[in-house]
């Protein structure tokens, strides 16, 4: 025996109870690890705390909520709970991008919510949970992730039940004593200190009464359907905190690796196709420049056919060009030694496609210049921008030899982000502000967009300057329109107060305040029939620019 193995006489010998507890804890831990599935992380205390909070949050904001503000609270608090509760979380670049987008969605819902913003919030929340779990939030993969929440929840609940059944009665008893003794001590001494101060007794009694009443009121409104809802949220919550990452397959963004040079059988076909479309695009771009650039359009010009439908068809041409280039530069074509010649032709055609994209935007702005901005024209601009960005992604794929999966995933990201921008941006405010500016500058044509298209409260907030418009028909029509809106806003405000805080909308509240402040200048003194007459005259007047 060496000296290092001789126990030090000064070292205190562990007691028999300490040895038993140490041996018991080691045996419990080893048995727990033996029965734990290989792909399951151990249960941690924070997930058991976060899980009921997720259920309470969803019940409070979805089931018992009555408007967009409640959902805004959900999308701002749920990411924090997921960050705290997900086992083995990872906060990477995707998380850093998605978290601010979720916060912007919450603000949008509080300001002036919409169904599109709600859908965007749930999609972003799913992507954020994926990123925290170590998965890249690709669009198609997020659908698979959402579909696996139910089996993942079942697997997690099964793990919880097995883990709870492994607890030894002695350990449970020891843990209960460790919790109950300090709580009981705190209760006894806290009660003594409260009783020693009459003011504290009254305050504590009043606060306790309010708390008990609130709990009783909340429990009295509990319904059978709400129990089912909470169980479903609990199930999905477990799936979010313990996702089945192995089932959600993910391949890395790979670069195509050429093994050996090989002649592609379709090289000549693709080369001739590129030469043909280069010539066709060159001829068409010259025609486009001569017919639609730098000219004054005569009265009766077919704006809808050229600037609206024509822009849509040119956008389709850009999409087909993107698809064709994606098909050409893949597979065996990347191993052909003549690939650099094909790339040079693709760069020439790409330049023509970018000029065609400029022509698309020019046509859209011709239509906007004719009779103003609309929601659909904003969608057109975002759609054209998505196609152009997707085309740039194809050029990057060609230059870097990325595989087709890399391109599809980023194309879907592009379209999804464009949809998110439309859902989150104050589109109605932008549209009406643009049209109001045009009308105040003397161009009455955009008044048709205010007349025929519905708008939200944020859009109506931009119409106030038109009550002083120089055009008397537009002025009286807008005053009658806002007078009717004031009457509707008063009744809607009362309805929101009855539904509670979750139905609050900042834009609605601000619009009501604005309309009340300008009510003497509106047509509120006129009868309903008179206001309808003024509105009809305004609609008929504006329709000449439709």
Secondary structure, 3 states (H helix, E strand, C coil): CCHHHCCCCCCCCCCHHHHHHHHHHHHHHHHHHHHCCCCCCCCCHHHHHHHHHHHHHHHHHHHCCCCHHHHHHHHHHHHHHHHHHCCCCCCCHHHHHHHHHHHHHHHHHHHHCCHHHHHHHHHHHHHHHHHHCCCCCCHHHHHHHHHCHHHHHHHHHHHHHHHHHCCCHHHHHHHHHHHHHHHHHHHHHHHHHHHCCHHHHHHHHHHHHHHHHHHHHHHHCCCHHHHHHHHHHHHHHHHHHCCCCCCCCCCCCCECCCCCCCCCCCHHHHHHHHHHHHHHHHHHHHHHHHHHCCCCCCCCCCHHHHHHHHHHHHHHHHHHHHHHHHHHCCHHHHHCCCHHHHHHHHHHHHHHHHHHHHHHHHHHHHHHHHHCCCHHHHHHHHHHHHHHHHHHHHHHHHHHCECHHHHHHHHHHHHHHHHHHHHHCCHHHHHHHHHHHHHHCCCCCCHHHHHHCCCCHHHHHHHHHHHHCCCHHHHHHHHHHHHHHHHHHHHHHHHHHHHCHHHCCHHHHHHHHHHHHCHHHCCCCCCHHHHHHHHHHHHHHHHHHC
